[in-house]
Amino acid sequence: MTGARDAYQDGVVGDSYPAGAGWVVAARGELDQDTLGPLEQALVAAADRHPVVVLDAGAITFGDSSFLNLLLRLHQLTVLRIAAPGEQLRRLFALTGADTVLSLYGSVEDAAGA
């Protein structure tokens, strides 16, 4: 995925890089049905190539039901680990029960090393 950062640097996808046995995809900003496309492409591509995908969620300020749906679908394709989710995402995951399905970690390092 050389150049993945260049392709997405102005959007919701930040850096993507190898970590441990997996691949980290950083996301940022507000994620809803109108902005989710580039992140979905990056995560699905990572899932196709790597046994573990870590979503660095530390810079995500908002996620709606379409974002949650993407995470649950990706969870079926690969080992998905969500790193550093903020308060809004933790609340979304708790209210929907997704926190009992998805693997949440306090940092990218914890998620990559798990």
Summary of the structure (lengths in Angstrom):
residues: 114
radius of gyration: 12.5
end to end distance: 22.9
largest distance: 37.1
contacts: 363
relative contact order: 0.17
helix: 44%
strand: 32%
